[in-house]
């Protein structure tokens, strides 16, 4: 099975964290236009997906195969039925379980096969909400920024306290740097349209804008 993947080196390593099956032929690409070079691929994976019209138009012109994209939300925007959205944020993709959403049962089956080639399983999330781990981690990061604003402690001390106290793999500020502050703010602002408690901390928004 041939799979074409657009990724940077970091996300490549995360996707391959559990290795891969010998039955998969992987073509790694660096630019979105290179998907067109593989019309016979069984699936296309865009781990660098950004929600813009030009990118979506290009992806929609690809053959109707599973097209897997990274989003923070299980239904961030209306997608064609052969699209699968996943939580592929940095640090999340290295796990053996991938959070994903799709509305088509046959595409779900195909996506399950594709990720099994990377020794991963899929946890299917219902539409209408953010992916659970992205949501939880974003809130932890947001609370850390509120704590920093109140001058309770420093970034370094908060990171250390969270790692020692909760056994998290990263402190909230370390995590925010790996994921990207703009991604965190976008998710929180999306959630805040329904519940104001998700509104991003002013300092978080300020640093994201820099």
N, C-alpha and C positions, 0 to 999 in steps of 0.2 A: 504494500500500500504506500502510495506517495503522498506526503504531506508537505505543504509549503508554509514556511513560518517567517514572519517579519518580526524581528526582535533585536534588542541590543544584547551585549554580552552578558549583562547581569541577569536579564530575564531568560536568556538561553540557559544559563547555568541553573536557574531555579526550575525551569521546565524539565530539565534533565536530571534533577536531583535524585530521582529513583531509577535512573538509567532508562533504557529503551529496549523494545523487543527487536529481534533481528529481522522481523518481517516488515518493518517500516523503513522506507527510504525518505530521508529528511532533506529538503532543500532549504537552506537558510538564506534569506534575502535581506537587503538593507534598505530598499526603497519600495514604496507601495506599488509603483508601476511594474515592478518585476513579477508580480503575481501573474501578469498576462503571458509570461514566458512558459507557463505550465498549465495549459488548457485541459490536460488529462489528469490533473491531481485529484485525489480523493477528498481532500479538504484543504482549506486555506485558513491560516491562523494569523490574526493581526494583533500582536501583543502590545503594539505601540499606538493603538487606535485612538484617534481624537475625533470628536463629533463635529465634523464640518461637512458642508455640502459636497465639496469636490471629492473628498475621500469616500463618502457614502456612495456617490455616483459611480466611482470606479469599482467599488466592491460589488455593487448591484449588477454591474455588467459582466462579472465573472460567471462561469458556468454554475448552474444551480446545484451546488454541492454544499455540505456544511461549511459555513463561513463563521469562524469563531473570533469574537472580538472582546477586548478588555473594556469593561465599563464599571462604574461604581454602583450602578443601580440595576436591578433585575429587569426593569423596563424603562430605562432612561429616555428612550424615544421609541416610537413605533418602528418595528423592524420587520423585514420580510420573514416569512415562516422558516426559511432555511438558514437564518442567522441564529447563532448561539452567543449569548452574552455571558462572560465569566468574570469572576473577581481575580484579575491578573495583576493587581497592584504589586509593586516590589515588596518582597518578603512574604507575600501570601502564596505565590505560585509554587514555592518550594515544598509545600505540604503535599502529602499523598492524596488528599481529598481536595477537589476543586469545586467551589461554589459556582453554580451555573443556572441559567434560565433559558427556556425555549418553549414555544407554544405548540410545536409539532412533534408528535410521538415518534414518527419514523426518524426524524432528525435527531431526536434525543438518543435513540438507539445507536445511530451512526456516531454521534459524539461520544457515547460511552465506549464504543470500540476504539475510537481514535485515542482517547485518553488512556485506555488500557494499554496501548502500545508504549506509553510512557510510564506504565506501572502506577497509574493514578485512577482513582474512582471519582465519580461525580455525585455531589449532593445537590439535587434539584431544588431550586427556590421558587416559590410562587411569585407571580408578577405583582407589581404594585408596591414594592418595598426595596430598600437598599439591601445589599448583601450583608448578612448578619455580622461577620467579623469586621468588615470595613466600617460598618456603623458603630460597633463597640469601640474599635480602636480610635476612630475619629473623635468619639466622645471623650475617651481617656486623654487624648492629646489636647482637646479643647479645655478640659478641666485643668490640665497641667499649665496651660497658658493663663487661665484665670488665677491659678495659684501664684504663677510668676508675677502677674500684674499686681497682686496684693503683697508682693515682696516677702512672701512666706519663706522662700528658699531660692536657691539658684538652679539653673538648668541642670548642672552637673549633679547637684545633690538630689534633685527630684528624680533624675534618671537612675541614680544609684539606689535610692530608696525603693523605687518601683521594681527594679530588678531583684533586689534582695528580699523585699517584702512580699512580692507576688510571683516571683520566679518567671516574670515575663522575659522573652528573649532580648528585648530592647527596652530602654527607657522611653518615655513618650516623646522626648525631643529628638532622640536618636531615630525613633520610628518615623517621626514627621519628616526628617531630612531624607530618609531612604525612600519614603512614599512620594514626597513632594508636597509642600505647603499648599500649593494651588489646588491640588486634588482634594486635600482635606477640607479646604474652605468651600469648594464647589459642592461636596457631599453635604456638609453641614448646612449650607444655604438652601440646598434642595429639601433637606429634612425640615428646616425651619419654616418652610411655607405651610407645613401642617401643624408643627408644634414649635412654639417659640423657644422652648428650652434648648433646642439644638442650635440656636444662633451662635455663630463663631465669636470667640473672644476678640475684642478690638485689637489686642496685641498680635494675635494670630493673623488677622486680616492685614495688619500693617506689615508684618514680616513677609507675608505671602506676596504682597504688592511690590516689594523691594527687588 
